[in-house]
Amino acid sequence: MQAKNPKDSLTTLTDIVLPGETNPLNNLFGGELLARMDRACSIAAQRHCRRITVTASVNHVAFSKAVPVGSVVTVEAKVSRAFRSSMEIYVDVWIEDRETGESTKVNEGIYTFVAVDRTGSPVKVPQLIPETDLEKERFKGALRRKQLSLLVSGKMKPDDATELKALFGN
């Protein structure tokens, strides 16, 4: 199985925020944005492994700015690290200024997807080779995030969390 680069999975979805997708403050519902992010991450995961993928977890979401009705929203997702059958997908959300065309980052998230066969059993995925500085930073952080998640869920012993131990100098 040949390793891939993050750019191979890059998925960009652009859409406009319609009135029926907003809350009483005329901002995009958080759940609607999460659904858009999940779809982009799903496509990125499938592009990486060319298999059926399922959402395993939403590890992090930061709602930094409201997304007003009428905004042009762009969701960009790509694989940040591949493990045995799981992939961490990093997703950034941008809105475009109607007058200047300038983009502002308003949200980000980290999802985990698992590749499965037609019976739902996990299957191996290609490894990932990051290229840019940001991709390398996200790649390195993904192992720490995975170990932290496994530690908190009781699926990993503290002594086995080597990346976290290194982070804290222990």
Contacts in CASP RR format, 6 or more apart in sequence:
PFRMAT RR
TARGET T0000
AUTHOR 0000-0000-0000
METHOD contacts of the structure
MODEL  1
MQAKNPKDSLTTLTDIVLPGETNPLNNLFGGELLARMDRACSIAAQRHCR
RITVTASVNHVAFSKAVPVGSVVTVEAKVSRAFRSSMEIYVDVWIEDRET
GESTKVNEGIYTFVAVDRTGSPVKVPQLIPETDLEKERFKGALRRKQLSL
LVSGKMKPDDATELKALFGN
1 124 0 8 1.000
1 125 0 8 1.000
1 126 0 8 1.000
1 127 0 8 1.000
2 126 0 8 1.000
3 126 0 8 1.000
3 127 0 8 1.000
3 128 0 8 1.000
3 129 0 8 1.000
4 48 0 8 1.000
4 79 0 8 1.000
4 82 0 8 1.000
4 126 0 8 1.000
4 127 0 8 1.000
4 128 0 8 1.000
4 129 0 8 1.000
5 128 0 8 1.000
5 129 0 8 1.000
5 130 0 8 1.000
5 131 0 8 1.000
6 78 0 8 1.000
6 79 0 8 1.000
6 80 0 8 1.000
6 128 0 8 1.000
6 130 0 8 1.000
6 131 0 8 1.000
6 132 0 8 1.000
6 135 0 8 1.000
7 78 0 8 1.000
7 131 0 8 1.000
8 47 0 8 1.000
8 48 0 8 1.000
9 44 0 8 1.000
9 45 0 8 1.000
9 47 0 8 1.000
9 48 0 8 1.000
9 77 0 8 1.000
9 78 0 8 1.000
9 79 0 8 1.000
9 89 0 8 1.000
10 44 0 8 1.000
10 47 0 8 1.000
10 76 0 8 1.000
10 77 0 8 1.000
10 78 0 8 1.000
11 40 0 8 1.000
11 41 0 8 1.000
11 43 0 8 1.000
11 44 0 8 1.000
11 47 0 8 1.000
11 75 0 8 1.000
11 76 0 8 1.000
11 77 0 8 1.000
11 78 0 8 1.000
12 40 0 8 1.000
12 74 0 8 1.000
12 75 0 8 1.000
12 76 0 8 1.000
13 36 0 8 1.000
13 39 0 8 1.000
13 40 0 8 1.000
13 43 0 8 1.000
13 74 0 8 1.000
13 75 0 8 1.000
14 72 0 8 1.000
14 73 0 8 1.000
14 74 0 8 1.000
14 75 0 8 1.000
15 36 0 8 1.000
15 72 0 8 1.000
15 73 0 8 1.000
16 70 0 8 1.000
16 71 0 8 1.000
16 72 0 8 1.000
16 73 0 8 1.000
17 28 0 8 1.000
17 67 0 8 1.000
17 68 0 8 1.000
17 69 0 8 1.000
17 70 0 8 1.000
17 71 0 8 1.000
17 73 0 8 1.000
18 69 0 8 1.000
18 70 0 8 1.000
19 26 0 8 1.000
19 69 0 8 1.000
21 28 0 8 1.000
21 29 0 8 1.000
21 32 0 8 1.000
21 69 0 8 1.000
22 28 0 8 1.000
22 29 0 8 1.000
22 68 0 8 1.000
22 69 0 8 1.000
23 29 0 8 1.000
25 66 0 8 1.000
26 68 0 8 1.000
26 69 0 8 1.000
27 66 0 8 1.000
27 67 0 8 1.000
27 68 0 8 1.000
27 69 0 8 1.000
28 66 0 8 1.000
28 67 0 8 1.000
28 68 0 8 1.000
28 69 0 8 1.000
28 71 0 8 1.000
28 73 0 8 1.000
30 63 0 8 1.000
33 63 0 8 1.000
33 67 0 8 1.000
33 73 0 8 1.000
33 93 0 8 1.000
33 107 0 8 1.000
34 58 0 8 1.000
34 61 0 8 1.000
36 73 0 8 1.000
36 75 0 8 1.000
36 93 0 8 1.000
37 61 0 8 1.000
37 75 0 8 1.000
37 77 0 8 1.000
37 91 0 8 1.000
37 93 0 8 1.000
37 107 0 8 1.000
37 109 0 8 1.000
37 111 0 8 1.000
38 55 0 8 1.000
38 58 0 8 1.000
38 111 0 8 1.000
39 75 0 8 1.000
40 75 0 8 1.000
40 76 0 8 1.000
40 77 0 8 1.000
40 91 0 8 1.000
41 55 0 8 1.000
41 77 0 8 1.000
41 89 0 8 1.000
41 91 0 8 1.000
41 111 0 8 1.000
41 113 0 8 1.000
42 53 0 8 1.000
42 55 0 8 1.000
42 113 0 8 1.000
43 77 0 8 1.000
44 77 0 8 1.000
44 78 0 8 1.000
44 79 0 8 1.000
44 89 0 8 1.000
44 91 0 8 1.000
45 53 0 8 1.000
45 79 0 8 1.000
45 87 0 8 1.000
45 89 0 8 1.000
45 113 0 8 1.000
45 115 0 8 1.000
46 52 0 8 1.000
46 53 0 8 1.000
48 79 0 8 1.000
48 82 0 8 1.000
48 87 0 8 1.000
48 125 0 8 1.000
48 126 0 8 1.000
48 128 0 8 1.000
49 82 0 8 1.000
49 87 0 8 1.000
49 115 0 8 1.000
49 123 0 8 1.000
49 125 0 8 1.000
49 126 0 8 1.000
51 115 0 8 1.000
51 116 0 8 1.000
51 117 0 8 1.000
51 123 0 8 1.000
51 125 0 8 1.000
52 115 0 8 1.000
52 116 0 8 1.000
52 117 0 8 1.000
52 118 0 8 1.000
52 120 0 8 1.000
53 87 0 8 1.000
53 113 0 8 1.000
53 114 0 8 1.000
53 115 0 8 1.000
53 116 0 8 1.000
54 113 0 8 1.000
54 114 0 8 1.000
54 116 0 8 1.000
54 120 0 8 1.000
55 111 0 8 1.000
55 112 0 8 1.000
55 113 0 8 1.000
56 86 0 8 1.000
56 112 0 8 1.000
56 113 0 8 1.000
56 114 0 8 1.000
57 111 0 8 1.000
57 112 0 8 1.000
57 149 0 8 1.000
58 109 0 8 1.000
58 110 0 8 1.000
58 111 0 8 1.000
59 88 0 8 1.000
59 109 0 8 1.000
59 110 0 8 1.000
59 111 0 8 1.000
59 112 0 8 1.000
59 145 0 8 1.000
59 149 0 8 1.000
60 108 0 8 1.000
60 109 0 8 1.000
60 110 0 8 1.000
60 145 0 8 1.000
61 107 0 8 1.000
61 108 0 8 1.000
61 109 0 8 1.000
61 110 0 8 1.000
62 107 0 8 1.000
62 108 0 8 1.000
62 109 0 8 1.000
63 106 0 8 1.000
63 107 0 8 1.000
64 105 0 8 1.000
64 106 0 8 1.000
64 107 0 8 1.000
64 108 0 8 1.000
65 95 0 8 1.000
65 104 0 8 1.000
65 106 0 8 1.000
65 107 0 8 1.000
66 106 0 8 1.000
67 73 0 8 1.000
67 93 0 8 1.000
67 95 0 8 1.000
67 106 0 8 1.000
67 107 0 8 1.000
71 95 0 8 1.000
71 96 0 8 1.000
72 95 0 8 1.000
72 96 0 8 1.000
72 98 0 8 1.000
73 93 0 8 1.000
73 94 0 8 1.000
73 95 0 8 1.000
73 96 0 8 1.000
74 93 0 8 1.000
74 94 0 8 1.000
74 95 0 8 1.000
74 96 0 8 1.000
74 103 0 8 1.000
75 91 0 8 1.000
75 92 0 8 1.000
75 93 0 8 1.000
75 94 0 8 1.000
76 91 0 8 1.000
76 92 0 8 1.000
76 93 0 8 1.000
76 94 0 8 1.000
77 89 0 8 1.000
77 90 0 8 1.000
77 91 0 8 1.000
77 92 0 8 1.000
77 111 0 8 1.000
78 89 0 8 1.000
78 90 0 8 1.000
79 87 0 8 1.000
79 88 0 8 1.000
79 89 0 8 1.000
79 128 0 8 1.000
80 88 0 8 1.000
80 89 0 8 1.000
80 90 0 8 1.000
80 110 0 8 1.000
80 128 0 8 1.000
80 130 0 8 1.000
80 135 0 8 1.000
80 138 0 8 1.000
80 139 0 8 1.000
80 142 0 8 1.000
81 87 0 8 1.000
81 88 0 8 1.000
81 128 0 8 1.000
81 138 0 8 1.000
81 139 0 8 1.000
81 141 0 8 1.000
81 142 0 8 1.000
81 143 0 8 1.000
81 146 0 8 1.000
82 88 0 8 1.000
82 125 0 8 1.000
82 126 0 8 1.000
82 127 0 8 1.000
82 128 0 8 1.000
83 125 0 8 1.000
83 146 0 8 1.000
84 122 0 8 1.000
84 124 0 8 1.000
84 125 0 8 1.000
85 114 0 8 1.000
85 115 0 8 1.000
85 116 0 8 1.000
85 122 0 8 1.000
85 123 0 8 1.000
85 124 0 8 1.000
85 125 0 8 1.000
86 112 0 8 1.000
86 113 0 8 1.000
86 114 0 8 1.000
86 115 0 8 1.000
86 122 0 8 1.000
86 125 0 8 1.000
87 112 0 8 1.000
87 113 0 8 1.000
87 114 0 8 1.000
87 115 0 8 1.000
87 125 0 8 1.000
87 128 0 8 1.000
88 110 0 8 1.000
88 111 0 8 1.000
88 112 0 8 1.000
88 142 0 8 1.000
88 145 0 8 1.000
88 146 0 8 1.000
89 110 0 8 1.000
89 111 0 8 1.000
89 112 0 8 1.000
89 113 0 8 1.000
90 108 0 8 1.000
90 109 0 8 1.000
90 110 0 8 1.000
90 138 0 8 1.000
91 108 0 8 1.000
91 109 0 8 1.000
91 110 0 8 1.000
91 111 0 8 1.000
92 105 0 8 1.000
92 107 0 8 1.000
92 108 0 8 1.000
92 109 0 8 1.000
93 105 0 8 1.000
93 106 0 8 1.000
93 107 0 8 1.000
93 108 0 8 1.000
94 103 0 8 1.000
94 104 0 8 1.000
94 105 0 8 1.000
94 106 0 8 1.000
95 103 0 8 1.000
95 104 0 8 1.000
95 106 0 8 1.000
96 102 0 8 1.000
96 103 0 8 1.000
97 103 0 8 1.000
97 104 0 8 1.000
110 145 0 8 1.000
114 122 0 8 1.000
115 122 0 8 1.000
115 123 0 8 1.000
115 124 0 8 1.000
115 125 0 8 1.000
116 122 0 8 1.000
116 123 0 8 1.000
117 123 0 8 1.000
128 139 0 8 1.000
130 136 0 8 1.000
130 138 0 8 1.000
130 139 0 8 1.000
141 163 0 8 1.000
143 163 0 8 1.000
144 163 0 8 1.000
144 164 0 8 1.000
144 167 0 8 1.000
147 156 0 8 1.000
147 160 0 8 1.000
147 161 0 8 1.000
147 162 0 8 1.000
147 163 0 8 1.000
147 164 0 8 1.000
148 161 0 8 1.000
148 164 0 8 1.000
150 156 0 8 1.000
150 161 0 8 1.000
151 158 0 8 1.000
151 161 0 8 1.000
151 164 0 8 1.000
158 165 0 8 1.000
159 165 0 8 1.000
END
